[in-house]
Amino acid sequence: MTNIGCTRPGAVTPEAILAYVDGDASPDVAQHLRTCPACASEAQVYSRLQGRLGGALYRFDCPPAQALGEYELGLTSPEGRSGVARHVLDCPHCMAELLSLRTFLADDMALAPAPRGGPVEGLRRVVATLFVPAPGAGAAALRGGTDGEGATYRVEDLTITLGPGPPGPRGRASLMGLIVREDHDLEVSAGSTAHLLSATGEPVTAAIDELGSFAFDDIAPGNYGLELHLPGLIVAVEDVSVGR
């Protein structure tokens, strides 16, 4: 920024003008820009540059639509599915896109999966195990939920991805999860639930939505067990670390 034409040279800094463009300026800076045409012009330049940069970087790290489609149709490798699942868990844009795709496919009877049986089937309980990436997977490899990272578990054709949610008040924590099936849509009926089990307190229950996602908010940090109650199946995930 230059002070050429400024009514009060040195009254504001480039950082202050950027804060004004972001809607986070102090009242003094906002008042100065309302009365100083030169600094107001600088703010307009910054605003245009930010708009161009935001357009260029919008969803730059999101998988392409084709990758989401292949993920939904079960055409991705298990490692690829885990990567997409971790991304979708944290990206509301891809989550919405995947939901739209899933709704579209559900309306196409030609692509609908065959029924897997009725409510008379026996309820099975299986235990998911932690998926450990192959050596050389890089810094993004999961490490069992430590250091604030996510963790991926597998059992049969199911992949469960867990990750930390937004921090809660007063040192409380949260946990987010996503369940995917390798070969076709996950069957999630009304009443499917996730249960966070603690040795020292009452279980905490969260609903599992049609995408297979669930979230626990405002929970105490610690080690938990997790049970996912799905149609005809209970999936157990042992030793889930939350907020540690």
Secondary structure, 3 states (H helix, E strand, C coil): CCCCCCCCCCCCCHHHHHHHHCCCCCHHHHHHHHHCHHHHHHHHHHHHHHHHHHHHHCCCCCCCHHHHHHHHCCCCCHHHHHHHHHHHHHCHHHHHHHHHHHHHHHHCHHHCCCCCCCCCCCCEEEEEEECCCCCCCCCCCCCCCHHHCCEEEEECCEEEEEEECCCCHHHCEEEEEEEEECCCCCCCCCCCEEEEECCCCCCEEEECCCCCEEEEEEECCEEEEEEEEECCEEEEEEEEEECC
